[in-house]
Amino acid sequence: MASQWPSFTKQKAFLASTLLRIADRQEHAAEREASIQGAVALLHEARTALLQLIAELYQVRHTSPRGLDELADLVAGESAEIGELRELAMRPGSWWQHIEVLTQTQRHPAQRKLSVEQDNLIAVSAESGPDRSTSALLNTAAGLKQYIEIILERHDEW
């Protein structure tokens, strides 16, 4: 029986991209934010499913690796994918790292900003954190989708 992980992983990435295209058309800030947060959650799910997909490609079934180290332990060493993903995890601006930073930011409450009156300073407020623009998120989704296709072609089982 063929694995369902390739289509499941691609579906999550596709749905994230769809939500991002919808976000661009939203008139209300709350609807736009909901679409973006939903897309980030789907990108994280797609990245997690990618780990499971790789495990399946190496005949490791009925397990759910939660990270690269756990996946490396399951596939008993350094596969090409483990090396590539570790490199992506270390490279600033990569799709892997972008999803990681977005997920971490989204899982914690925003830092409360002091008003100028509270600290009696003139302050310039700048939004810090990962790029949450729809174009940046669409690029991240595209990078993830491209990587999924690369490993599926490499293993050519599906």
Sequence and secondary structure as in RCSB ss.txt:
>XXXX:A:sequence
MASQWPSFTKQKAFLASTLLRIADRQEHAAEREASIQGAVALLHEARTALLQLIAELYQVRHTSPRGLDELADLV
AGESAEIGELRELAMRPGSWWQHIEVLTQTQRHPAQRKLSVEQDNLIAVSAESGPDRSTSALLNTAAGLKQYIEI
ILERHDEW
>XXXX:A:secstr
   SHHHHHHHHHHHHHHHHHHHHT SSHHHHHHHHHHHHHHHHHHHHHHHHHHHHHTT  S    SHHHHHHHT
TS  HHHHHHHHHHHSTT HHHHHHHHHHHHTS       HHHHT        SS   HHHHHHHHHHHHHHHHH
HHHHH   
